[in-house]
Amino acid sequence: MKIAQVVHSFHPASGGIENHTSHLSRELSKLGAEVEVFTTSIPGAKNEEKEGNLKIRRFFSINSPFFTLVRFPPAMLFSLLSTNADIYASHGYGSLMPLFASLAAKINGKPFIFTLHGYPRMKGKKRFFQTIYRYTIAPIFLRIASKVIVVSKEGSEEISKEVDRKKIVVIPNGIDADSFPFQQPKESKSLTYVGNINEYKGIETLIRAYAKLKPSFPDTKLWLVGKDSGAKEDLHRLANSLGVKIHFSEVPYEEMGKVYSDSSAVVLPSKYEGFSLVWLEAMASGRPMFSTPVGDAPALFEQVYGKNSEDFLFKDEDELVKKLTNYLKDPKKYHNVIERAEYIVKEEYSWENVARLTLNTYQESLKR
């Protein structure tokens, strides 16, 4: 089977969709599929690469300064039309890539599969453009799609308003256990946020909570690890107004294992998520993962933390302060719970399992 994977950005660029498609494409190629990735060019990356059954092709694109997913690569559509793929797959609601891939699939008479990673809730002018996308571009590729893979159950509920439920298949994200080995916590106390630095991640809640924690735990540092998407200056100002210092860092994905191992705890205060890779990565690294109850967090946390799941979920800064305080006062009390989570995540959420489920979905679409 030859698969065309079409995505706005790909490894070595970092991000949830980039990491997902990178791992998935490589695992699919290990399972014997011939995978050709169509994506946009980035500085320092070759326009064409080949790794066994995996081929990566990068195209020049005109990028939107406001939306990271919106990139227009003029030559890509023509290349998609000329490829002899059996399956066309694309990722990312809000991107133009699903439109390109679906049109190429339709013209070539092949199945198209769309993967929804998250259903963003925009505000202000961005919400206006999202609404236009929802009623003009999305209906085209969702109608063409033979299957819609969704990484979270919450996402399946959202997208079911736009597509027939019979098309929807839930396949969660995965984890590369070798990249996130368990390491004993270090003496230094660091709270770490991992993800995009933007207004939808709720990072201001974490900074306010950190300011309240700092007097009780003066040695604790706060690290924000990820690409700045326009919120860094505002977060700096907020921290200064609260009298605390925060640290920013952008780390290649291959080095993220060290980021987790250097952390006392990982916090994701997002306003929305589908099924975050950060949850899995922190848990696999043997670190306590504190998150807002967004997307599939409640179900995942109940699965891995059992009756203690509520100890790791928070709705606001005061609840986060309380739960981080409980942990930082006596980390050893949580050892067995965290160890159990590490084991379950590595057993249940391997990329090999994700790739097999995805390949089954592709094969089912071909039969139809």
C-alpha positions in Angstrom: 0.0 0.0 0.0 1.3 3.5 -0.9 0.1 6.3 1.4 0.4 10.0 0.8 0.5 11.8 4.1 -0.2 15.5 3.7 0.6 17.9 6.6 1.3 21.6 7.0 4.6 21.0 8.9 6.7 17.9 9.6 9.8 16.9 11.7 12.2 18.4 12.5 9.6 21.1 13.2 8.0 20.5 16.6 4.4 20.5 17.7 1.6 18.0 18.4 0.7 17.4 14.8 4.3 17.3 13.6 5.3 14.8 16.3 2.2 12.7 15.6 2.7 12.5 11.9 6.4 11.8 12.2 6.0 8.8 14.5 2.9 7.5 12.6 4.6 7.7 9.2 7.7 5.9 10.5 5.7 3.2 12.1 3.5 2.7 9.0 6.7 2.3 6.9 7.9 -0.3 9.4 4.7 -2.2 8.9 5.5 -2.4 5.2 3.5 0.5 3.8 5.2 2.9 1.4 4.7 6.4 2.9 5.3 9.6 1.0 5.0 12.8 3.2 4.0 16.0 1.5 4.7 19.1 3.6 6.1 22.6 3.6 9.8 23.6 3.6 11.6 24.7 6.8 15.0 26.2 7.2 17.8 23.7 7.5 15.7 20.7 6.1 16.3 19.1 2.8 13.5 19.4 0.1 13.6 15.6 -0.3 14.6 12.8 2.1 14.3 9.0 2.0 14.4 6.6 4.9 13.6 3.1 3.8 9.9 3.0 2.9 9.5 6.6 4.0 10.0 9.5 1.6 9.6 13.2 2.7 9.0 16.0 0.1 9.0 19.6 1.2 7.5 22.5 -0.9 7.9 26.2 -0.7 4.8 27.8 0.9 3.3 31.2 1.5 2.6 31.3 5.2 0.0 33.2 7.2 1.5 35.4 10.0 -1.5 34.8 12.2 -2.3 31.1 11.8 0.5 28.5 12.1 -1.6 25.9 10.2 -2.4 28.1 7.2 0.3 27.6 4.6 -0.2 27.7 0.9 2.3 25.6 -1.2 1.4 26.3 -4.9 3.3 23.3 -6.3 2.1 20.7 -3.8 -1.4 20.2 -5.3 0.1 19.4 -8.8 2.5 16.9 -7.2 -0.3 15.2 -5.3 -2.3 14.8 -8.5 0.7 13.1 -10.1 1.5 10.7 -7.3 0.1 7.1 -7.6 -0.9 6.8 -3.9 -3.5 4.2 -2.8 -4.6 6.3 0.1 -4.5 10.1 0.7 -4.4 11.2 4.3 -4.1 14.6 5.9 -4.1 16.3 9.3 -5.2 19.4 11.0 -8.5 21.2 11.1 -7.8 24.8 10.0 -5.1 23.8 7.5 -5.4 23.9 3.7 -3.6 20.5 3.5 -6.8 18.4 3.9 -8.4 20.4 1.1 -5.4 19.7 -1.2 -5.3 16.0 -0.3 -9.0 15.5 -0.6 -9.2 17.1 -4.1 -6.3 15.0 -5.3 -7.9 11.9 -3.9 -11.2 12.7 -5.5 -9.7 13.5 -8.9 -7.6 10.3 -8.8 -10.5 8.2 -7.5 -8.8 7.1 -4.3 -9.9 7.2 -0.6 -9.2 10.2 1.5 -8.7 10.0 5.3 -8.7 13.1 7.5 -7.3 13.1 11.0 -8.6 15.7 13.6 -6.1 16.4 16.3 -8.0 19.1 18.1 -11.0 21.3 17.5 -9.7 24.8 18.4 -11.9 27.4 20.0 -10.8 30.7 18.6 -11.6 34.2 19.9 -11.9 37.6 18.2 -10.9 38.0 14.6 -9.5 34.5 14.5 -12.9 33.1 15.4 -14.3 35.0 12.3 -11.8 33.3 10.0 -12.4 29.9 11.7 -16.2 30.3 11.0 -15.4 31.0 7.3 -13.2 27.9 7.2 -15.9 25.8 8.9 -18.6 26.7 6.3 -16.5 26.9 3.1 -13.4 24.7 3.2 -14.1 22.0 5.9 -17.4 20.8 4.2 -15.5 20.0 1.0 -12.8 17.7 2.5 -15.2 16.2 5.2 -17.7 15.2 2.5 -14.9 13.6 0.4 -13.4 11.8 3.4 -14.2 8.1 3.7 -13.1 8.1 7.3 -12.3 10.8 9.9 -9.8 9.7 12.5 -10.1 11.6 15.8 -7.4 11.4 18.5 -9.9 12.2 21.3 -13.5 11.3 22.2 -14.3 14.9 22.9 -13.1 15.7 19.4 -15.4 13.1 17.9 -18.4 14.8 19.6 -17.3 18.2 18.1 -16.7 17.0 14.6 -19.9 14.9 14.6 -21.7 18.2 14.1 -20.1 18.5 10.7 -19.7 14.9 9.5 -21.6 11.6 9.6 -20.8 9.7 12.8 -20.4 6.5 10.8 -17.3 8.0 9.3 -15.6 8.7 12.7 -12.9 6.4 14.2 -11.2 7.3 17.5 -7.5 6.4 17.6 -5.5 8.2 20.4 -2.0 9.5 20.2 1.0 7.3 21.0 4.2 7.4 22.9 7.8 6.4 22.0 8.9 4.7 25.2 12.5 4.7 24.2 12.5 8.5 23.9 11.0 9.0 27.3 12.7 6.6 29.8 11.9 6.8 33.5 14.6 8.5 35.5 14.7 9.2 39.2 13.6 12.8 40.0 16.5 15.2 40.6 17.0 17.3 43.7 16.2 20.6 41.9 12.5 21.6 42.0 11.2 22.6 38.6 7.7 23.0 37.4 7.5 22.6 33.7 5.0 23.6 31.0 5.5 22.0 27.6 3.7 23.2 24.5 3.0 26.1 22.3 3.3 29.5 24.0 0.0 31.0 22.9 -3.2 32.5 24.4 -5.2 29.3 24.3 -2.9 27.3 26.6 -3.9 29.0 29.8 -0.3 29.6 30.8 -1.3 32.7 32.8 -3.1 30.4 35.2 0.1 28.5 35.8 2.1 31.7 36.4 -0.4 33.0 38.9 -0.4 29.7 40.7 3.4 29.7 40.7 3.5 33.2 42.3 1.3 31.8 45.1 3.4 28.7 45.6 6.8 30.5 45.5 6.8 31.7 49.2 6.3 28.2 50.4 8.7 26.6 48.0 11.4 29.3 47.3 13.7 26.9 45.5 11.1 26.0 42.8 11.6 27.3 39.3 9.1 27.6 36.5 10.1 26.6 32.9 7.9 27.2 29.9 9.2 25.0 27.1 7.9 25.5 23.6 7.7 27.7 20.5 6.5 31.3 21.1 3.3 31.9 19.1 2.8 35.5 20.3 2.2 35.2 24.0 5.7 35.3 25.4 5.9 39.1 26.0 2.5 39.2 27.8 3.5 36.3 30.0 6.8 38.0 30.9 4.8 41.1 31.9 2.4 39.1 34.0 5.3 37.4 35.8 7.0 40.7 36.5 3.8 42.2 37.9 3.5 39.2 40.3 7.2 39.5 41.3 8.3 36.1 40.0 10.9 35.0 37.4 10.0 32.5 34.7 12.3 30.8 32.3 11.6 30.1 28.6 13.2 27.5 26.4 12.7 25.9 23.0 14.1 22.4 22.8 14.4 20.0 19.8 11.9 17.1 20.2 14.8 14.6 20.4 15.9 16.3 23.6 12.5 16.4 25.3 13.2 13.4 27.4 15.8 15.4 29.4 13.3 18.2 29.9 10.9 15.8 31.6 13.7 14.2 33.6 14.8 17.6 34.9 11.2 18.4 36.1 9.7 17.8 39.5 6.2 18.1 37.9 4.7 18.9 34.5 1.7 21.2 34.3 -0.7 21.7 31.3 -3.2 24.4 32.1 -4.8 24.4 28.6 -8.2 25.9 27.8 -8.7 23.0 25.3 -6.9 19.9 24.2 -7.9 16.8 22.3 -5.5 14.1 23.5 -2.3 15.8 24.3 1.1 14.1 23.7 2.4 16.0 26.7 0.2 13.9 29.0 1.7 10.7 27.7 5.3 11.9 27.6 5.3 13.2 31.2 3.6 10.0 32.5 6.0 7.8 30.5 9.0 9.7 32.0 7.7 9.0 35.5 6.7 12.6 36.2 3.4 13.7 37.9 1.2 15.3 35.2 -1.2 18.0 36.4 -3.8 19.2 33.8 -7.0 21.0 33.4 -9.9 18.5 32.7 -10.0 19.2 29.0 -10.5 16.8 26.1 -9.8 13.2 27.1 -7.8 14.1 30.2 -10.5 12.9 32.7 -10.7 9.5 31.1 -7.0 9.1 30.6 -6.2 10.2 34.1 -8.7 7.9 35.6 -7.3 5.0 33.5 -3.7 5.6 34.7 -4.0 7.2 38.1 -7.1 5.3 39.2 -8.9 6.5 42.3 -6.1 9.2 42.6 -7.0 10.9 39.3 -8.5 13.9 40.9 -5.2 14.7 42.6 -3.8 15.6 39.2 -6.7 17.5 37.7 -7.4 21.2 38.4 -10.0 23.8 37.2 -8.4 27.0 38.3 -5.2 28.5 39.9 -6.3 27.9 43.5 -7.0 24.3 42.9 -3.6 24.0 41.1 -1.8 25.6 44.1 -3.5 23.2 46.5 -2.6 20.1 44.4 0.9 21.1 43.6 1.4 21.9 47.3 0.3 18.5 48.4 2.7 16.9 45.9 5.7 19.1 46.6 5.4 18.5 50.4 5.5 14.8 50.1 6.5 13.4 46.6 7.2 9.9 48.0 3.5 9.5 48.8 2.7 9.6 45.1 5.5 7.2 44.0 3.3 4.1 43.4 0.6 6.0 41.6 3.1 7.6 39.2 4.9 4.3 38.6 1.5 2.7 37.8 0.8 5.5 35.3 4.2 5.0 33.6 3.6 1.3 33.1 0.0 1.7 31.7 1.0 4.4 29.3 3.9 2.5 27.8 1.8 -0.7 27.5 -1.3 0.8 26.1 -0.2 3.7 24.0 2.7 2.6 21.8 3.0 4.1 18.3 3.1 0.6 16.9 -0.5 0.1 18.2 -1.6 3.4 16.8 0.0 2.6 13.4 -1.7 -0.8 13.3 -5.1 0.7 14.1 -4.6 3.5 11.5 -3.5 1.0 8.9 -6.6 -1.1 9.5 -8.7 2.0 8.9 -6.9 2.7 5.7 -7.4 -0.9 4.5 -11.1 -0.8 5.3 -11.4 2.4 3.2 -9.7 0.7 0.3 -12.1 -2.3 0.5 -15.1 0.0 0.3 
